[in-house]
Amino acid sequence: MNAKKLELKRFQKTIDFLKKVEPNCKHILDLGVKNRLSEKLISLGYNVQNTIGEDLDHEPESIAKYNNAEVITAFEILEHLVSPFLLLKNLPANRLVVTVPLRLWFSKPYRNLNDKFDWHYHEFESWQFDMLLKKAGWEITYSEKWTAPTYQIGIRPILRYFYPRFYAVHAIRTKD
């Protein structure tokens, strides 16, 4: 199976999760610039607005201008932030759907040596991410973990069949 098919399979898991936890949502603010997944959501009838490349570490308050979304999505974006706490605390919606990569004991965190922005500052344990959300004022209503087989030969690819690589969470803002 090639990389494109693997990506589509991962996208479908994300879309199925979104449909399960937010079946009636139509207006989404997706953190991060427009990408293949947000384009796929648009093709399915969702009204998706993406952020435009703001540095959400340096300017988490810049998210306030996007104040008309029913749900905020953050599909594999928070691991690229040095400190996602302030952003999560100040999101301008009361419902959140997020996916993050899980830390794998047999694999180092992802770092693209050809792109200084495509690094993972975090690869979370699920309990760590749960604590981060709770501290930022979110209550998890549902979560799932997914494996990420690569269809390559080797010990790590075999382990990817059994160890979850992605963590998907639906959360609602708690009352202060």
N, C-alpha and C positions, 0 to 999 in steps of 0.2 A: 504494500500500500504506500503510495507516495505522500509527500508532505502536505500537498493540497487536500487530499482525501482525509488525512488525519485532522487537519485544521477544520474542515467541514464537519467532521464527526464531533469535534470539541464544541464547535459553534452550535450544533444541534442539541447537545447536552445542555448548553447554556440557555438556549431558546426554550427547550422543554421545561427547564427549571423556572424560567421567568413566567411561562404560561401557567405553571402549577401554582406559583406563589402570588402572582398578580394577573389573574385571568382577565380582568376587565380594564387593565391599565392601557391607556393609549398615548399619553404624553409623558415622555421620558427625557430626563437630562442625563446624558451619558458622559461621565468624566473621561477626558481624553479627546484628542482630535478625531475627526471622522475616520472610520476604518472599515474594513471588510465586514466585521460583525454588525456595526451600526447600520451599514448599507443593507445588510440582510434583514435587519429588523424593520427598516423602512419599507423594504419590498414586501414584508408581511403585513403592512398596514399600520405599524406603529409610527407615531409622530415623535421622532428622535431629534433632539438638539444636542450637539456636542459642544464641549468647551473648545476654545480656539488656541490652545497651546500656552495658556498662562502657566507660570511657574507656581504650582500649588503648594510647594514648600515655602517659598519666599512670600507669596501673597495668597494665603488661604482665604482671606476675606474677599478676594476677587470673585469668588463663587456666588456671592450674594446677589449679583446682577441677574442671575438665572433663577428667578423666583416664581416661575409659573409651571413647574413640573409637578406631576402627581407623584412620581417615583424617580429616585436617583439611582443610576446604575454605575457601577465601577467594576468593569470586567478586566481583571488582570492589569490594574493600574496602580493600586496602592503600594505594591511592592517596589515600585520605582520611586517612591517618595521617601526622603530621609525620615520624616516625621509625619505620618498621616493623621495624628491625633487631632490637631486643631482643625483640619479640613473636615474630618468626620463630625466633630463637635458643632461645626457651623454650617452644615449642609442645609440648603433652603427647601427641604421637603421633609415629610414625616415618615416616609417609607424608603427603604434602601434594599437594593439587590446587588450583591457583590460576589465576585470570584477572586480568589487569591491562590498563588501556588503554595503548596505545603512543603515544608522542609523535609528532605529525604536524607536519611542517615547515610545512604550509600552514594550520594551525589553532592557535589559542591554547588553553592548558589550560582545562578545563571549570570554570566557577564559576557557581553559581546565586546570583544577587544577592538572591533572595527567601528564601534559607535559608543561614544562616551555617555549617551543618554539611555542606552538600552541595557541597563544594569538592574539587578535586583538588590536593593539595600536590605530587603527582608524576604525571607521565605519562612512562613509562619508554621508553628505548631497550631493545631486548631484551637487548643485551649488558650494560647496567647492571643490569637485574633479575637476570640470570644471576650477575653478580658479587655482588650483595646476597645471593642465596640461598647461594652458595658460602661467603661470609664468615660467614653465620649457621649454617653446618654442614649444608647440604643439597646433594645431588648430583642434578642434573637427569637423569631417565631418558628423558623424551620431552617434546616441545613442538610447538605449532602456532601459526600466526598466522591471523587471520581479517580479512576486510574487513568494512565496515559500510555498505553502500549505504543511502542515505536516500530514494531515489526522488523527489527534489526536482530543480528545475532550477537550474543554476549550475555554476561551475567547481569549487567544493569538493565538491558532491555527485558530480560526475563523477570527481574524484580519489579519492573514497571507494570507488569500484568497484575501484581498482587498488592502493591503499596499505593495508596491513593496519592495522587499528585496535585489535585485541585480541590479546593474547598469553596462551596457555594453557600451563601447565607442570605436569608431574608430577615430583615429587622425593621422594627418600628421605633420611633422616637419615644422615649419614656417621658413621663411628666416630671418636671423638676420639683 
